[in-house]
Amino acid sequence: KVPTLPTHTWTCRRRRLSTRMRFHAAFSLLSASLVVGALGGSPRFVGRAPALLVRGGAGPKAPDHGVLGEADAEDGPSEPENKFLRAVETLKANGHPADCPALIAFEAAAADESVQASATVHQDMMALWMQVRLAMVQEIKKAKGKVEGWERNLMMLGTEAAHFCENGKLSEKDKDAFFTQLRKEAGMREGAFKAKWEEFEAQLASQTTQAGEQQAALVLKALADPEFNRKVVDNLAEQEEKGTVSGNLQDFFKTEEAVEETRKQLQEALEEAVKSKDMLRVTQLATKMQQALENMLGKPLTMA
């Protein structure tokens, strides 16, 4: 149950579609490769897509939110010190001012031994990171003048902060303070900014749902191909001859019968997720499956 909070407190209302999904979907939501590049798209330029906020803005290539936000479970124990310092070095190497106060504060905090020894992301570190994120967007505006999509960029930063708060990585107090900064950057009163952000959230949720459905359809189409098993076996055999495929993978999918067993499991799992209407689950499964299928087939999936 979500507690009733004061009207001045910025909260991410729990809709059927979680903020985590809306946030991740920004990677590919409006990119040219909407379906094929779901969760991995790379549009960075202002005015093209909200993904620029997640990827770090126009021009310089910056680390995505995953540098600090989410560690992949499959990767085992995370190494926060590497993530923090990699984020700083990547920003500097790609044009973010080294004398940026927000970046200096973040780098100093990252050098703290207690932070480096921790296996989790401190809320204080995430608060500093959000200041870096805002500075990144401000640098874009400063370099380009009045940037198309500036307001949308601020809204996307709000979604990013709400996501981290919902997952316990950013305190409610720091999130509220950050939203106040965003509101001032937008030059809006509190009520107007809140209404604008909620409208943005609703639009993003709708677009995300559509993206998830399209990606699931892409994967299911590939799995339903009568020639799927043969194509996988042929591709892996060809790759083995070239020495570009793992021996274990080749051994595992040596026959069409072996491929069929895996194909059925994948198809059933994704169809079950689609029926559940849990779009977060659908998108996560479809993304992992798409990557696996493209490796097995040796080419990108398409709807053609």
N, C-alpha and C positions, 0 to 999 in steps of 0.2 A: 504494500500500500504506500502510495506516495503522500508524504505529509503535506499539509497546507502551509505554505510559506508566505511571508510578507510580500506585498505586491512589488516592493523594490528589489526583491531577490530574483536574480536571473536563474531560472530553472529550465532544464531540458525536459519538456513534457514527454512522458513515456507513451509513444504511439506504438501501434502494432509493429512498425518498422523501427528497429532500434537505431540510436544515433551512431552506433559502431558501424552499422551497415551503410548508413547515409554517408558517413565520413569516408569509409574505404571506397565507396562508389565514386567519389570525386576524382579518383585517379583516371577513370575511363569514361565517366558519364557522358561527356560531350565531345570526346575525342573522335577523330576520323575513324579510328578502329574501335568503335563502341563495343561491338560484340567480341571480336577476337582479342582485343586488348583489355578486357574487363579486369579491373584491379591492378593493371600494369601499364595503363596508358601513360603517355608522357607529354601531353600538351602543357606548355609552360607560359604561353604568352597571354598577357592581359587582354580581356575581352573575348577570348576564345572559349574558356571553360573555367569552372571553379577549381580545376585540378592545379592551376598555377599556385594556389595557396598551399596545397599539400606538397607540391614538388618544389616550392621555394621561389616562385615568381618568374617574371620574364627575364631573358638575358642569361645571367649566370645560372649554371646548373647547380642546384642545391639539393641536399639530402631530403628524402621524403620523410613523412612523419614517423615511419617505421624506425628511423635511426634512434629515436628515443621512446616511441610510443608502444609498439607491440613487438615482442620477441617471438619468433616462430617456435612453436613447441618442438618441432622436429629438429631444431638446431641445438637442442640441449641447453645447458646452463648459459645464460647470457653473460656478456662481458661489458658491463656498463662503461668502464673507463675507455674501452676502445670505441664504443658508440659515441660517447661525449666528445672525445678528442677528434674522432673522424668527422663528426659534424662540424666542429670548429675549423679544422684544416680544409675541409671541402669548401666551406663558405669562403674562407680567405683565398683559396686557390682559384675560385671562380668569380672573384671580383667584389665580394662584400667587404666594405671598409674594415681594415684591421683595427682602426681606432673607434669603432662603433661601441658606445658605452654598454649596450645590452650584450654584445658579444664578449666584451672584456669581462663583464661580471659573470657571464656563464662559464667562460674558460677558467676563471679563477676558482669558481665553485667546483668545477670538474676536476681540478687539481687536488682537491681535498682528499686525504687518504681514506677517510670514512666513507666518502662517496664512492671511491674506486673499489673499496672492499665490499660494498653492498651488492647483492644480487638483484636488487629492485631499483626502480627509479624513484628517487625522493620527490615528494610533492614540491619541496622548495626548488629543486632542480627543474621540475616541469614548469613552475611559475617563471623561472628565469628563461627557460626555453621559449615560452610564449612571448616574452618580451623580444627575444631574438626574431621570432616569426613576424611580429608586428614591425620590427625594424627592417626586416627584409622587404616587406611590402612598401614601407615608407620610402626606402631607397629607390624602388622602382618608380614610384610616383615622382620623386625628386628628380630622377634622371630623365623622365619622359614628360614632365609637366602634368597637366590634367589627363589622367589615364581613363580610357573607357573601361567600365567595369569596376571602378574603384569601390563603389558601394557594395557590389557583390563580393569583392574580395574580403571586405570587412565582415560581411555576413558569414562567409566561409570560415574565417578565423573564429567567429563565434561558435560555429558548429564544431570546430576542432577543439576548442576549449571545453565545450559542453561534453564532448566525447570523453576527454581525459578525466573530467570531473566525475562523470557517471561511472567510470572504471576505477575510481579511487586514486588516480595518478595526479590529480590537481585538486586542491582544497576548494570548498565552496566559497570561502572568503576570497581566495585568489581569483577564482573564476568571476565572482561578482565585480572585483576591482578591474579585471581585464575587460569585462563587458562595458564598464563605465568608460574605460579608455577608448574602446571601439565606438561607443556612442558619441564621444567628443570628437573623434576623428571624422565621424560621419556628419557632425554638426546637427545632430537631432536631439530632441527632447526624449526623455526616458520612454514615455509611452509610445511615441512614434517609432523609436528604434526597435522596441520590443515587438510591436506589431509587424514591422518590416521583416525582422528576423524570423518570426513565426511563419510569415508568408513564404519566405525563402525556404525554410525547413520543409514546408508542405510541398512546395514545387520540387525540391530535391528528392524527397521521399517518393513522389510519383514517378520522376524520371528514373530513380534507382530501381523501382519495382519493374519498370519496363526493361531496363538494362538486364536485370537478373533473369527475366523471362526469356529474353532474346538469347542470352548466353546458354541457358538450359536447353533451349530449342536447338541451338547449334550442336551441343554435345550429344543430345538424344538422336539427332539426325545422323550423326556420324556413327553412333552405336547401332543404329537400325540398318545401316548399309549392309546388304546381303554379302558384299565382297569384303567387308571389314576384316575378317579373320585372315583371309588370303593376303590382303594388302599388308597387314602387320607382319606376317611371316616372311613375305617377299622383301619387305623393306629391311627387316632385321638381318636377313640373309645377305642382302646387298651391302649393308653397313658393316657386317662382319668381314666380308671380303676386303673392304676398304680399311678395316682395322679401326673403325670409328664407333663401334658399339661395345658396350660392356658384355663380357662373356657370360656373366650371370643372367643378364637380361635375355640374351640370345638363347641360353639353355632353358630358361623359364618359359619362353614362348616359342619353343622349337616346333610345335605342331599347331594346326588350326584348332584342334580339340582343346588344347591348353589355353589358347587365346579366347575361345568361346566361353570357357568357364569364367574367366575374368570379365569378359564383355557383359555377360548376363548379370554378374554381381554389380557392376558399375551401373548398368541400365536400371536395375531394380532399385538400387539405392537412390538414384537421382529422381526416378519416377515417384518414389515414396516421399521424397522431400518436396517435390512439386505439389503433390496432393495435400501435404500438410499446410501449404500456403505460408510456410516460414521462409520468407525471402532471404533472410540472412543465411540460413542453412543452405538454401538453394544456391545462392551465389558462391558460398565457400566451397561447396561440393563441385559445382560446375567449373569453378576456376581451377581447382586441383585436377579434376578430370580432364579438362581441356589441355592442360600442360602435359599430362601423361599421354593422352591420345596423340598429341602432335609429335611427341618423342617416338611413340610406337609406329606412327604412320610416316614419320619423316617429313611432314609438311604441315602448314597451318590449316586449321579447319575453316571451311567456308560454307555458306548456305547455297552456293551454286550447285 
